């Protein structure tokens, strides 16, 4: 039997659900992933990635409209972890987001979310999908 | 958000008593930092001993506090970072920006 698990979640476009979504990903990684050397770090990193991706959808893609919703699809196979976060907002250009400044004299409060996702995942793509957009993030598991 | 602020002489210590410091609750920490700056405090310590998880919004609020403190010739120091929280500072290079101490006492002694 093909060893693949898929979880679909739909939540209102509100930050109060960040902890819930992050925890689902973290526990899933702990239970299911054949992982990298440091399973615990990976599980928490997944919490971070899901939190950042969901905040991105809530604040930037869905323009913080609480009546909209965010859909999240997490799938894990033996080879790969694939996270897709769908929004139904206007979207944005992923490639136009610069890396944050590391210079103490020109620090910005914001703009580290996508940088963090890119640092923790192997590939990150943002594209049109289902009348909205999807942020797709993949991690190779072996 | 569960925050407790205590004065130790000229230094003010904010104890963040939350497991997560994220986009959902970090604005409340920003409000508290701004309240202390507005009240004339310049030497702040944020204790993150209870925080197991921080995201870019939580980091952003601390950066905002750092900039605010610097503009007033003050400082903001951090204590009690758990391993995962420390990793996030390292990932974003912010460990080079902040003075980070093991405990609140260590941070207080540094003044």
gemmi code that builds the backbone of each chain (N, CA, C; Angstrom):
import gemmi

chains = {
    "A": [
        ("UNK", (0.841, -1.192, 0.000), (0.000, 0.000, 0.000), (0.880, 1.247, 0.000)),
        ("UNK", (0.438, 2.206, -0.778), (1.198, 3.443, -0.856), (1.131, 4.173, 0.493)),
        ("UNK", (2.297, 4.520, 0.999), (2.337, 5.112, 2.330), (2.250, 6.636, 2.254)),
        ("UNK", (1.033, 7.141, 2.123), (0.870, 8.588, 1.983), (-0.317, 9.073, 2.807)),
        ("UNK", (-0.111, 10.181, 3.507), (-1.177, 10.720, 4.352), (-1.463, 12.151, 3.926)),
        ("UNK", (-2.743, 12.486, 3.917), (-3.106, 13.850, 3.546), (-4.089, 14.397, 4.576)),
        ("UNK", (-3.828, 15.625, 5.019), (-4.747, 16.292, 5.952), (-5.198, 17.599, 5.321)),
        ("UNK", (-6.508, 17.800, 5.318), (-7.063, 19.054, 4.802), (-7.723, 19.809, 5.944)),
        ("UNK", (-7.405, 21.090, 6.065), (-7.970, 21.900, 7.149), (-8.507, 23.196, 6.555)),
        ("UNK", (-9.652, 23.629, 7.060), (-10.209, 24.921, 6.638), (-10.503, 25.714, 7.887)),
        ("UNK", (-9.910, 26.895, 8.003), (-10.161, 27.718, 9.194), (-10.485, 29.151, 8.767)),
        ("UNK", (-11.225, 29.879, 9.634), (-11.465, 31.289, 9.348), (-10.150, 32.060, 9.264)),
        ("UNK", (-10.182, 33.160, 8.558), (-8.998, 33.983, 8.291), (-8.609, 34.803, 9.535)),
        ("UNK", (-8.268, 34.107, 10.617), (-8.023, 34.785, 11.899), (-6.792, 34.206, 12.599)),
        ("UNK", (-6.011, 35.083, 13.205), (-4.751, 34.630, 13.827), (-4.975, 33.737, 15.049)),
        ("UNK", (-6.182, 33.723, 15.610), (-6.403, 32.879, 16.789), (-6.224, 31.390, 16.469)),
        ("UNK", (-6.241, 31.028, 15.190), (-6.088, 29.612, 14.822), (-4.644, 29.222, 14.508)),
        ("UNK", (-3.722, 30.177, 14.642), (-2.313, 29.883, 14.317), (-1.760, 28.738, 15.166)),
        ("UNK", (-2.037, 28.823, 16.459), (-1.500, 27.828, 17.381), (-2.022, 26.433, 17.039)),
        ("UNK", (-3.311, 26.359, 16.733), (-3.936, 25.074, 16.388), (-3.277, 24.466, 15.149)),
        ("UNK", (-3.159, 25.277, 14.096), (-2.601, 24.767, 12.839), (-1.127, 24.382, 13.012)),
        ("UNK", (-0.397, 25.234, 13.719), (1.017, 24.945, 13.965), (1.187, 23.641, 14.729)),
        ("UNK", (0.339, 23.445, 15.734), (0.437, 22.229, 16.557), (0.090, 20.981, 15.768)),
        ("UNK", (-0.883, 21.080, 14.883), (-1.248, 19.916, 14.060), (-0.034, 19.485, 13.228)),
        ("UNK", (0.616, 20.478, 12.601), (1.789, 20.159, 11.789), (2.922, 19.591, 12.625)),
        ("UNK", (3.118, 20.189, 13.787), (4.216, 19.747, 14.662), (3.999, 18.297, 15.107)),
        ("UNK", (2.775, 17.985, 15.535), (2.495, 16.625, 16.003), (2.544, 15.620, 14.865)),
        ("UNK", (2.104, 16.081, 13.702), (2.126, 15.201, 12.536), (3.574, 14.817, 12.190)),
        ("UNK", (4.436, 15.815, 12.219), (5.844, 15.549, 11.891), (6.458, 14.591, 12.910)),
        ("UNK", (6.099, 14.789, 14.160), (6.665, 13.959, 15.220), (6.227, 12.503, 15.073)),
        ("UNK", (4.969, 12.316, 14.656), (4.405, 10.972, 14.570), (4.785, 10.256, 13.280)),
        ("UNK", (4.809, 11.023, 12.189), (4.810, 10.358, 10.891), (6.084, 10.442, 10.075)),
        ("UNK", (6.787, 11.532, 10.220), (7.898, 11.728, 9.287), (9.068, 10.815, 9.612)),
        ("UNK", (9.595, 10.219, 8.563), (10.847, 9.506, 8.709), (11.878, 10.563, 8.531)),
        ("UNK", (12.419, 10.861, 9.611), (13.163, 12.052, 9.440), (14.571, 12.110, 9.700)),
        ("UNK", (14.842, 13.280, 9.087), (16.127, 13.872, 9.309), (16.630, 13.535, 10.693)),
        ("UNK", (17.806, 13.870, 10.897), (18.496, 13.536, 12.121), (17.771, 14.066, 13.336)),
        ("UNK", (17.383, 15.302, 13.255), (16.817, 15.903, 14.445), (15.308, 16.078, 14.277)),
        ("UNK", (14.596, 15.035, 14.657), (13.149, 15.012, 14.456), (12.446, 16.121, 15.236)),
        ("UNK", (12.922, 16.382, 16.457), (12.266, 17.381, 17.303), (12.367, 18.778, 16.675)),
        ("UNK", (13.552, 19.133, 16.206), (13.718, 20.442, 15.555), (12.850, 20.530, 14.321)),
        ("UNK", (12.811, 19.436, 13.569), (12.020, 19.452, 12.345), (10.550, 19.685, 12.663)),
        ("UNK", (10.063, 19.011, 13.704), (8.648, 19.154, 14.085), (8.346, 20.611, 14.444)),
        ("UNK", (9.232, 21.232, 15.201), (8.984, 22.628, 15.596), (9.136, 23.551, 14.387)),
        ("UNK", (10.073, 23.224, 13.521), (10.211, 24.034, 12.298), (8.929, 23.987, 11.459)),
        ("UNK", (8.291, 22.845, 11.461), (7.045, 22.715, 10.703), (5.963, 23.606, 11.314)),
        ("UNK", (5.946, 23.674, 12.630), (5.037, 24.598, 13.330), (5.323, 26.035, 12.861)),
        ("UNK", (6.597, 26.381, 12.790), (6.994, 27.727, 12.346), (6.531, 27.986, 10.910)),
        ("UNK", (6.796, 27.031, 10.033), (6.452, 27.206, 8.614), (4.943, 27.380, 8.443)),
        ("UNK", (4.164, 26.534, 9.118), (2.701, 26.638, 9.013), (2.209, 27.962, 9.584)),
        ("UNK", (2.786, 28.379, 10.696), (2.388, 29.656, 11.306), (2.692, 30.811, 10.353)),
        ("UNK", (3.903, 30.826, 9.809), (4.293, 31.927, 8.919), (3.437, 31.941, 7.645)),
        ("UNK", (3.184, 30.760, 7.105), (2.411, 30.680, 5.859), (0.975, 31.124, 6.100)),
        ("UNK", (0.446, 30.759, 7.271), (-0.934, 31.133, 7.553), (-1.038, 32.637, 7.821)),
        ("UNK", (-0.088, 33.199, 8.533), (-0.088, 34.650, 8.769), (0.006, 35.381, 7.431)),
        ("UNK", (0.847, 34.843, 6.569), (0.994, 35.435, 5.242), (-0.344, 35.469, 4.508)),
        ("UNK", (-1.057, 34.348, 4.563), (-2.363, 34.271, 3.893), (-3.359, 35.230, 4.550)),
        ("UNK", (-3.366, 35.265, 5.877), (-4.342, 36.099, 6.599), (-4.092, 37.580, 6.337)),
        ("UNK", (-2.853, 38.002, 6.529), (-2.575, 39.438, 6.522), (-2.328, 40.007, 5.136)),
        ("UNK", (-1.647, 39.231, 4.312), (-1.221, 39.807, 3.037), (-2.106, 39.370, 1.877)),
        ("UNK", (-2.450, 38.102, 1.856), (-3.237, 37.629, 0.717), (-4.728, 37.898, 0.917)),
        ("UNK", (-5.232, 37.626, 2.111), (-6.665, 37.826, 2.364), (-6.970, 39.185, 2.999)),
        ("UNK", (-5.957, 40.045, 3.084), (-6.114, 41.412, 3.608), (-6.854, 41.464, 4.944)),
        ("UNK", (-6.549, 40.473, 5.806), (-7.080, 40.429, 7.176), (-8.614, 40.489, 7.259)),
        ("UNK", (-9.283, 40.006, 6.221), (-10.745, 39.968, 6.240), (-11.197, 38.709, 6.996)),
        ("UNK", (-11.806, 38.875, 8.202), (-12.136, 37.705, 9.020), (-13.218, 36.810, 8.425)),
        ("UNK", (-13.915, 37.310, 7.408), (-14.956, 36.489, 6.785), (-14.409, 35.559, 5.711)),
        ("UNK", (-13.157, 35.794, 5.335), (-12.546, 34.878, 4.368), (-12.034, 33.652, 5.118)),
        ("UNK", (-11.486, 32.709, 4.379), (-10.960, 31.520, 5.043), (-9.616, 31.114, 4.443)),
        ("UNK", (-8.906, 30.331, 5.226), (-7.627, 29.793, 4.762), (-7.771, 28.278, 4.717)),
        ("UNK", (-7.329, 27.697, 3.625), (-7.325, 26.238, 3.528), (-5.884, 25.753, 3.531)),
        ("UNK", (-5.685, 24.693, 4.272), (-4.326, 24.146, 4.379), (-4.375, 22.663, 4.030)),
        ("UNK", (-3.443, 22.265, 3.205), (-3.347, 20.837, 2.865), (-1.924, 20.394, 3.188)),
        ("UNK", (-1.833, 19.387, 4.037), (-0.509, 18.849, 4.378), (-0.474, 17.416, 3.884)),
        ("UNK", (0.502, 17.077, 3.065), (0.616, 15.665, 2.682), (2.048, 15.193, 2.896)),
        ("UNK", (2.101, 13.963, 3.382), (3.404, 13.367, 3.680), (3.486, 12.012, 3.000)),
        ("UNK", (4.539, 11.842, 2.228), (4.829, 10.510, 1.680), (6.183, 10.094, 2.249)),
        ("UNK", (6.666, 8.957, 1.818), (7.980, 8.530, 2.301), (9.067, 9.506, 1.878)),
        ("UNK", (8.819, 10.135, 0.713), (9.884, 10.958, 0.135), (9.771, 12.440, 0.433)),
        ("UNK", (8.540, 12.899, 0.670), (8.357, 14.347, 0.641), (7.239, 14.812, 1.565)),
        ("UNK", (7.450, 15.991, 2.116), (6.393, 16.689, 2.855), (5.963, 17.860, 1.978)),
        ("UNK", (4.670, 17.967, 1.750), (4.163, 19.020, 0.866), (3.076, 19.788, 1.612)),
        ("UNK", (3.285, 21.079, 1.805), (2.298, 21.911, 2.490), (1.771, 22.929, 1.489)),
        ("UNK", (0.439, 23.024, 1.391), (-0.155, 24.050, 0.524), (-1.104, 24.896, 1.361)),
        ("UNK", (-0.909, 26.183, 1.301), (-1.796, 27.102, 2.012), (-2.515, 27.947, 0.964)),
        ("UNK", (-3.842, 27.771, 0.898), (-4.661, 28.450, -0.117), (-5.298, 29.708, 0.476)),
        ("UNK", (-5.301, 30.769, -0.298), (-6.027, 31.965, 0.116), (-6.943, 32.383, -1.023)),
        ("UNK", (-7.933, 33.210, -0.694), (-8.789, 33.705, -1.778), (-8.733, 35.224, -1.873)),
        ("UNK", (-7.542, 35.752, -1.667), (-7.351, 37.199, -1.768), (-6.697, 37.599, -3.081)),
        ("UNK", (-6.169, 38.819, -3.084), (-5.562, 39.370, -4.304), (-4.191, 38.769, -4.600)),
        ("UNK", (-3.554, 38.241, -3.569), (-2.241, 37.656, -3.784), (-1.124, 38.684, -3.797)),
        ("UNK", (0.087, 38.229, -4.072), (1.257, 39.109, -4.081), (2.347, 38.422, -4.905)),
        ("UNK", (3.387, 39.160, -5.189), (4.494, 38.606, -5.974), (5.595, 38.137, -5.024)),
        ("UNK", (5.712, 36.816, -4.900), (6.691, 36.229, -3.977), (8.113, 36.719, -4.266)),
        ("UNK", (8.401, 36.867, -5.562), (9.776, 37.233, -5.937), (10.113, 38.692, -5.670)),
        ("UNK", (9.081, 39.483, -5.382), (9.360, 40.902, -5.122), (9.681, 41.152, -3.641)),
        ("UNK", (9.601, 40.081, -2.839), (9.854, 40.270, -1.403), (11.354, 40.126, -1.133)),
        ("UNK", (11.983, 41.190, -0.691), (13.434, 41.115, -0.481), (13.769, 40.373, 0.813)),
        ("UNK", (14.988, 39.875, 0.890), (15.443, 39.315, 2.156), (15.567, 40.438, 3.183)),
        ("UNK", (15.376, 40.123, 4.455), (15.496, 41.182, 5.464), (16.942, 41.673, 5.576)),
        ("UNK", (17.068, 42.917, 5.995), (18.414, 43.453, 6.221), (18.992, 42.848, 7.495)),
        ("UNK", (20.271, 42.505, 7.452), (20.923, 41.971, 8.649), (21.780, 43.027, 9.335)),
        ("UNK", (21.724, 44.232, 8.801), (22.517, 45.322, 9.353), (21.765, 45.956, 10.536)),
        ("UNK", (22.428, 46.011, 11.676), (21.782, 46.528, 12.892), (21.234, 47.933, 12.704)),
        ("UNK", (21.869, 48.694, 11.809), (21.436, 50.086, 11.632), (20.243, 50.238, 10.683)),
        ("UNK", (19.886, 49.178, 9.996), (18.750, 49.308, 9.076), (17.767, 48.148, 9.239)),
        ("UNK", (17.527, 47.762, 10.482), (16.611, 46.654, 10.749), (15.165, 47.072, 10.513)),
        ("UNK", (14.400, 46.164, 9.945), (12.964, 46.390, 9.771), (12.206, 45.516, 10.768)),
        ("UNK", (11.043, 46.017, 11.207), (10.221, 45.205, 12.119), (9.646, 43.993, 11.387)),
        ("UNK", (9.277, 44.205, 10.136), (8.550, 43.161, 9.397), (9.399, 42.584, 8.264)),
        ("UNK", (8.830, 41.573, 7.592), (9.470, 41.072, 6.369), (10.361, 39.863, 6.563)),
        ("UNK", (10.197, 39.129, 7.690), (11.028, 37.935, 7.886), (10.274, 36.627, 7.623)),
        ("UNK", (8.958, 36.696, 7.446), (8.152, 35.473, 7.322), (8.550, 34.598, 6.145)),
        ("UNK", (8.563, 35.179, 4.952), (8.902, 34.394, 3.757), (10.368, 33.945, 3.806)),
        ("UNK", (11.224, 34.811, 4.338), (12.650, 34.441, 4.486), (12.770, 33.178, 5.350)),
        ("UNK", (12.017, 33.145, 6.450), (12.067, 31.992, 7.367), (11.548, 30.729, 6.663)),
        ("UNK", (10.433, 30.873, 5.937), (9.882, 29.708, 5.224), (10.908, 29.186, 4.217)),
        ("UNK", (11.510, 30.108, 3.469), (12.498, 29.686, 2.457), (13.697, 29.000, 3.094)),
        ("UNK", (14.071, 29.485, 4.278), (15.243, 28.903, 4.941), (14.953, 27.496, 5.461)),
        ("UNK", (13.696, 27.228, 5.812), (13.385, 25.943, 6.446), (12.865, 24.884, 5.476)),
        ("UNK", (12.444, 25.311, 4.274), (11.889, 24.360, 3.308), (12.802, 24.272, 2.082)),
        ("UNK", (12.604, 23.210, 1.281), (13.461, 23.032, 0.108), (12.963, 23.779, -1.118)),
        ("UNK", (11.638, 23.934, -1.240), (11.138, 24.744, -2.355), (9.879, 25.497, -1.929)),
        ("UNK", (9.738, 26.718, -2.434), (8.595, 27.567, -2.083), (8.097, 28.237, -3.364)),
        ("UNK", (6.809, 28.023, -3.662), (6.211, 28.604, -4.869), (4.879, 29.231, -4.495)),
        ("UNK", (4.565, 30.388, -5.083), (3.257, 31.015, -4.874), (2.636, 31.210, -6.240)),
        ("UNK", (1.446, 30.642, -6.434), (0.839, 30.695, -7.768), (-0.673, 30.760, -7.672)),
        ("UNK", (-1.298, 31.072, -8.806), (-2.767, 31.108, -8.890), (-3.310, 29.686, -8.772)),
        ("UNK", (-4.459, 29.565, -8.093), (-5.082, 28.251, -7.975), (-6.529, 28.386, -7.522)),
        ("UNK", (-7.418, 27.663, -8.121), (-8.819, 27.569, -7.702), (-9.469, 28.938, -7.477)),
        ("UNK", (-9.217, 29.865, -8.339), (-9.824, 31.191, -8.195), (-9.153, 32.038, -7.133)),
        ("UNK", (-8.096, 31.521, -6.527), (-7.331, 32.286, -5.531), (-5.854, 32.040, -5.759)),
        ("UNK", (-5.148, 31.778, -4.686), (-3.704, 31.543, -4.780), (-3.322, 30.422, -3.830)),
        ("UNK", (-2.150, 29.849, -4.107), (-1.632, 28.851, -3.171), (-0.131, 29.072, -2.960)),
        ("UNK", (0.258, 28.968, -1.691), (1.680, 28.968, -1.341), (2.053, 27.505, -1.117)),
        ("UNK", (2.910, 26.985, -1.986), (3.270, 25.565, -1.894), (4.718, 25.422, -1.435)),
        ("UNK", (4.871, 24.654, -0.366), (6.197, 24.513, 0.253), (6.531, 23.029, 0.395)),
        ("UNK", (7.717, 22.654, -0.074), (8.073, 21.245, -0.033), (9.371, 21.015, 0.725)),
        ("UNK", (9.407, 19.853, 1.367), (10.628, 19.428, 2.043), (10.901, 17.990, 1.649)),
        ("UNK", (12.094, 17.741, 1.145), (12.476, 16.374, 0.791), (12.820, 15.641, 2.080)),
        ("UNK", (12.274, 14.423, 2.221), (12.478, 13.707, 3.481), (13.600, 12.671, 3.414)),
        ("UNK", (14.101, 12.394, 2.209), (15.291, 11.539, 2.147), (15.967, 11.661, 0.806)),
    ],
    "B": [
        ("UNK", (-2.945, 38.403, 26.608), (-1.596, 37.871, 26.748), (-1.144, 38.001, 28.197)),
        ("UNK", (-0.451, 36.991, 28.681), (-0.015, 37.006, 30.071), (1.400, 37.607, 30.172)),
        ("UNK", (1.434, 38.869, 30.585), (2.708, 39.580, 30.760), (2.782, 40.079, 32.201)),
        ("UNK", (3.986, 40.069, 32.753), (4.140, 40.672, 34.073), (5.356, 41.579, 34.024)),
        ("UNK", (5.182, 42.829, 34.436), (6.294, 43.770, 34.408), (6.703, 44.126, 35.830)),
        ("UNK", (8.020, 44.028, 36.077), (8.532, 44.328, 37.417), (9.701, 45.291, 37.310)),
        ("UNK", (9.782, 46.215, 38.249), (10.906, 47.164, 38.266), (12.007, 46.630, 39.171)),
        ("UNK", (13.250, 46.685, 38.682), (14.428, 46.339, 39.483), (15.350, 47.555, 39.406)),
        ("UNK", (15.136, 48.514, 40.290), (15.864, 49.775, 40.194), (15.456, 50.494, 38.922)),
        ("UNK", (16.463, 50.872, 38.097), (16.151, 51.579, 36.847), (15.692, 50.632, 35.736)),
        ("UNK", (15.947, 49.360, 35.941), (15.599, 48.400, 34.886), (14.169, 47.872, 35.060)),
        ("UNK", (13.504, 47.739, 33.931), (12.164, 47.141, 33.936), (12.254, 45.780, 33.263)),
        ("UNK", (11.692, 44.768, 33.921), (11.709, 43.425, 33.340), (10.288, 43.016, 32.964)),
        ("UNK", (10.122, 42.630, 31.701), (8.832, 42.101, 31.255), (8.955, 40.579, 31.157)),
        ("UNK", (8.183, 39.891, 31.967), (8.153, 38.429, 31.904), (7.022, 38.022, 30.949)),
        ("UNK", (7.381, 37.367, 29.843), (6.363, 36.922, 28.883), (5.936, 35.522, 29.307)),
        ("UNK", (4.756, 35.423, 29.884), (4.308, 34.125, 30.405), (3.359, 33.436, 29.430)),
        ("UNK", (3.888, 33.205, 28.255), (3.127, 32.536, 27.196), (4.020, 31.490, 26.555)),
        ("UNK", (3.397, 30.412, 26.064), (4.172, 29.394, 25.366), (4.529, 29.851, 23.951)),
        ("UNK", (3.629, 30.671, 23.372), (3.865, 31.189, 22.019), (3.900, 32.705, 22.014)),
        ("UNK", (4.853, 33.257, 21.250), (4.876, 34.697, 20.983), (4.770, 34.805, 19.461)),
        ("UNK", (3.541, 35.081, 18.990), (3.313, 35.011, 17.546), (2.422, 36.158, 17.066)),
        ("UNK", (1.975, 36.054, 15.825), (1.193, 37.141, 15.226), (-0.127, 37.371, 15.950)),
        ("UNK", (-0.551, 36.377, 16.727), (-1.825, 36.526, 17.430), (-1.693, 37.389, 18.686)),
        ("UNK", (-0.551, 37.297, 19.372), (-0.468, 37.996, 20.663), (0.680, 39.006, 20.776)),
        ("UNK", (1.573, 39.067, 19.771), (2.778, 39.883, 19.952), (2.507, 41.390, 20.014)),
        ("UNK", (1.386, 41.836, 19.426), (1.072, 43.277, 19.489), (0.904, 43.742, 20.937)),
        ("UNK", (0.456, 42.817, 21.798), (0.261, 43.194, 23.208), (1.608, 43.441, 23.887)),
        ("UNK", (2.621, 42.688, 23.471), (3.961, 42.942, 24.005), (4.463, 44.292, 23.497)),
        ("UNK", (4.170, 44.599, 22.240), (4.581, 45.882, 21.660), (3.933, 47.039, 22.438)),
        ("UNK", (2.665, 46.873, 22.746), (1.950, 47.908, 23.500), (2.611, 48.122, 24.867)),
        ("UNK", (2.983, 47.018, 25.519), (3.617, 47.126, 26.837), (4.996, 47.790, 26.732)),
        ("UNK", (5.766, 47.413, 25.710), (7.076, 48.039, 25.508), (6.905, 49.542, 25.285)),
        ("UNK", (5.960, 49.897, 24.428), (5.720, 51.319, 24.132), (5.258, 52.078, 25.374)),
        ("UNK", (4.454, 51.405, 26.196), (3.968, 52.036, 27.436), (5.158, 52.358, 28.357)),
        ("UNK", (6.081, 51.413, 28.452), (7.242, 51.615, 29.334), (8.161, 52.714, 28.789)),
        ("UNK", (8.383, 52.699, 27.465), (9.212, 53.760, 26.868), (8.562, 55.123, 27.082)),
        ("UNK", (7.250, 55.171, 26.858), (6.538, 56.446, 27.009), (6.603, 56.945, 28.453)),
        ("UNK", (6.701, 56.003, 29.401), (6.780, 56.365, 30.818), (8.186, 56.751, 31.256)),
        ("UNK", (9.129, 56.726, 30.310), (10.483, 57.178, 30.623), (11.486, 56.055, 30.861)),
        ("UNK", (11.052, 54.795, 30.815), (11.998, 53.683, 31.004), (12.900, 53.569, 29.779)),
        ("UNK", (14.178, 53.321, 30.044), (15.122, 53.191, 28.919), (15.858, 51.860, 28.933)),
        ("UNK", (15.834, 51.194, 30.079), (16.579, 49.942, 30.193), (15.589, 48.809, 30.450)),
        ("UNK", (15.305, 48.064, 29.383), (14.298, 47.009, 29.488), (14.931, 45.635, 29.283)),
        ("UNK", (14.365, 44.672, 30.009), (14.748, 43.268, 29.807), (13.460, 42.502, 29.500)),
        ("UNK", (13.495, 41.699, 28.445), (12.337, 40.853, 28.141), (12.741, 39.417, 28.439)),
        ("UNK", (12.046, 38.807, 29.401), (12.362, 37.425, 29.770), (11.447, 36.473, 28.999)),
        ("UNK", (12.080, 35.580, 28.235), (11.317, 34.671, 27.359), (11.384, 33.225, 27.854)),
        ("UNK", (11.646, 33.066, 29.153), (11.844, 31.720, 29.715), (10.677, 30.778, 29.405)),
        ("UNK", (9.464, 31.289, 29.437), (8.287, 30.428, 29.233), (7.928, 30.241, 27.767)),
        ("UNK", (8.611, 30.988, 26.885), (8.240, 30.970, 25.463), (8.951, 29.811, 24.749)),
        ("UNK", (8.149, 28.928, 24.208), (8.699, 27.768, 23.497), (8.742, 28.020, 21.988)),
        ("UNK", (7.920, 28.991, 21.556), (7.747, 29.210, 20.117), (7.676, 30.694, 19.809)),
        ("UNK", (8.472, 31.135, 18.838), (8.378, 32.537, 18.396), (8.324, 32.556, 16.876)),
        ("UNK", (7.521, 33.449, 16.313), (7.480, 33.571, 14.851), (8.023, 34.937, 14.433)),
        ("UNK", (7.917, 35.257, 13.139), (8.519, 36.503, 12.647), (7.820, 37.735, 13.248)),
        ("UNK", (6.551, 37.609, 13.589), (5.852, 38.740, 14.207), (6.392, 39.002, 15.612)),
        ("UNK", (6.637, 37.925, 16.365), (7.217, 38.066, 17.701), (8.603, 38.681, 17.620)),
        ("UNK", (9.403, 38.197, 16.658), (10.744, 38.763, 16.467), (10.635, 40.239, 16.088)),
        ("UNK", (9.653, 40.549, 15.229), (9.468, 41.925, 14.758), (9.155, 42.889, 15.887)),
        ("UNK", (8.370, 42.429, 16.842), (8.039, 43.287, 17.985), (9.299, 43.567, 18.826)),
        ("UNK", (10.142, 42.567, 18.971), (11.385, 42.778, 19.727), (12.324, 43.721, 18.960)),
        ("UNK", (12.359, 43.580, 17.624), (13.168, 44.497, 16.808), (12.639, 45.922, 16.956)),
        ("UNK", (11.319, 46.059, 16.937), (10.704, 47.374, 17.118), (11.134, 47.974, 18.465)),
        ("UNK", (11.128, 47.129, 19.507), (11.571, 47.579, 20.830), (13.039, 47.969, 20.835)),
        ("UNK", (13.846, 47.192, 20.127), (15.284, 47.496, 20.031), (15.501, 48.871, 19.397)),
        ("UNK", (14.774, 49.124, 18.312), (14.929, 50.407, 17.605), (14.435, 51.566, 18.472)),
        ("UNK", (13.327, 51.315, 19.137), (12.756, 52.333, 20.018), (13.733, 52.673, 21.157)),
        ("UNK", (14.317, 51.613, 21.748), (15.272, 51.817, 22.845), (16.502, 52.577, 22.332)),
        ("UNK", (17.014, 52.169, 21.162), (18.212, 52.807, 20.612), (17.975, 54.293, 20.367)),
        ("UNK", (16.779, 54.617, 19.868), (16.488, 56.024, 19.554), (16.411, 56.874, 20.824)),
        ("UNK", (16.265, 56.221, 21.975), (16.210, 56.955, 23.256), (17.502, 56.763, 24.056)),
        ("UNK", (18.550, 56.298, 23.378), (19.826, 55.983, 24.039), (19.629, 54.977, 25.168)),
        ("UNK", (18.672, 54.091, 24.975), (18.426, 53.044, 25.964), (18.805, 51.687, 25.405)),
        ("UNK", (18.316, 50.629, 26.060), (18.631, 49.286, 25.565), (17.512, 48.319, 25.916)),
        ("UNK", (17.453, 47.249, 25.127), (16.526, 46.165, 25.435), (17.333, 44.875, 25.383)),
        ("UNK", (17.312, 44.149, 26.490), (18.081, 42.910, 26.566), (17.118, 41.742, 26.751)),
        ("UNK", (17.570, 40.556, 26.340), (16.700, 39.379, 26.392), (17.283, 38.326, 27.325)),
        ("UNK", (16.400, 37.543, 27.946), (16.898, 36.448, 28.784), (16.012, 35.216, 28.641)),
        ("UNK", (16.611, 34.066, 28.989), (15.861, 32.818, 29.100), (15.412, 32.180, 27.798)),
        ("UNK", (16.185, 32.372, 26.724), (15.746, 31.811, 25.442), (15.844, 30.281, 25.411)),
        ("UNK", (14.732, 29.630, 25.104), (14.756, 28.183, 24.914), (15.424, 27.860, 23.569)),
        ("UNK", (15.814, 26.601, 23.414), (16.594, 26.205, 22.239), (15.952, 26.623, 20.915)),
        ("UNK", (14.656, 26.335, 20.778), (13.996, 26.629, 19.507), (13.894, 28.133, 19.259)),
        ("UNK", (13.678, 28.869, 20.331), (13.580, 30.329, 20.204), (14.950, 30.884, 19.787)),
        ("UNK", (15.980, 30.350, 20.407), (17.347, 30.761, 20.055), (17.628, 30.471, 18.582)),
        ("UNK", (17.154, 29.321, 18.116), (17.358, 28.957, 16.702), (16.742, 29.997, 15.771)),
        ("UNK", (15.588, 30.523, 16.160), (14.929, 31.522, 15.307), (15.733, 32.827, 15.279)),
        ("UNK", (16.334, 33.175, 16.402), (17.200, 34.368, 16.420), (18.418, 34.141, 15.522)),
        ("UNK", (18.947, 32.908, 15.565), (20.134, 32.617, 14.754), (19.784, 32.596, 13.266)),
        ("UNK", (18.641, 31.997, 12.945), (18.192, 31.914, 11.551), (18.046, 33.306, 10.935)),
        ("UNK", (17.563, 34.244, 11.731), (17.310, 35.603, 11.218), (18.462, 36.561, 11.576)),
        ("UNK", (19.554, 35.995, 12.111), (20.764, 36.753, 12.497), (20.503, 37.767, 13.624)),
        ("UNK", (19.365, 37.681, 14.258), (19.058, 38.683, 15.292), (19.833, 38.415, 16.593)),
        ("UNK", (20.468, 37.247, 16.687), (21.299, 36.988, 17.874), (22.509, 37.924, 17.893)),
        ("UNK", (22.819, 38.509, 16.710), (23.940, 39.469, 16.665), (23.492, 40.866, 17.078)),
        ("UNK", (22.189, 41.057, 17.093), (21.636, 42.385, 17.383), (21.392, 42.570, 18.883)),
        ("UNK", (20.816, 41.538, 19.484), (20.412, 41.648, 20.892), (21.495, 41.125, 21.833)),
        ("UNK", (21.544, 41.727, 23.030), (22.316, 41.143, 24.119), (21.422, 40.087, 24.759)),
        ("UNK", (21.894, 38.847, 24.734), (21.067, 37.734, 25.200), (21.734, 37.065, 26.408)),
        ("UNK", (20.962, 36.874, 27.468), (21.491, 36.305, 28.710), (20.707, 35.054, 29.102)),
        ("UNK", (21.387, 34.214, 29.888), (20.727, 32.969, 30.339), (19.549, 33.276, 31.249)),
        ("UNK", (19.764, 34.193, 32.183), (18.725, 34.463, 33.183), (18.506, 35.968, 33.323)),
        ("UNK", (17.387, 36.320, 33.946), (17.104, 37.723, 34.229), (18.206, 38.317, 35.119)),
        ("UNK", (18.652, 37.533, 36.104), (19.703, 38.025, 37.003), (20.973, 38.376, 36.225)),
        ("UNK", (21.329, 37.510, 35.273), (22.521, 37.789, 34.456), (22.326, 39.099, 33.682)),
        ("UNK", (21.121, 39.271, 33.136), (20.848, 40.498, 32.359), (20.911, 41.726, 33.266)),
        ("UNK", (20.360, 41.606, 34.463), (20.380, 42.744, 35.402), (21.810, 43.100, 35.799)),
        ("UNK", (22.625, 42.067, 36.011), (24.018, 42.303, 36.422), (24.835, 42.984, 35.332)),
        ("UNK", (24.373, 42.872, 34.090), (25.145, 43.443, 32.982), (25.034, 44.972, 32.915)),
        ("UNK", (24.091, 45.534, 33.660), (23.936, 47.003, 33.632), (24.922, 47.659, 34.605)),
    ],
}
model = gemmi.Model(1)
for chain_id, residues in chains.items():
    chain = gemmi.Chain(chain_id)
    for i, (resn, *xyz) in enumerate(residues, 1):
        res = gemmi.Residue()
        res.name, res.seqid = resn, gemmi.SeqId(i, " ")
        for name, pos in zip(("N", "CA", "C"), xyz):
            atom = gemmi.Atom()
            atom.name, atom.element = name, gemmi.Element(name[0])
            atom.pos, atom.b_iso = gemmi.Position(*pos), 0.0
            res.add_atom(atom)
        chain.add_residue(res)
    model.add_chain(chain)
structure = gemmi.Structure()
structure.add_model(model)
structure.setup_entities()
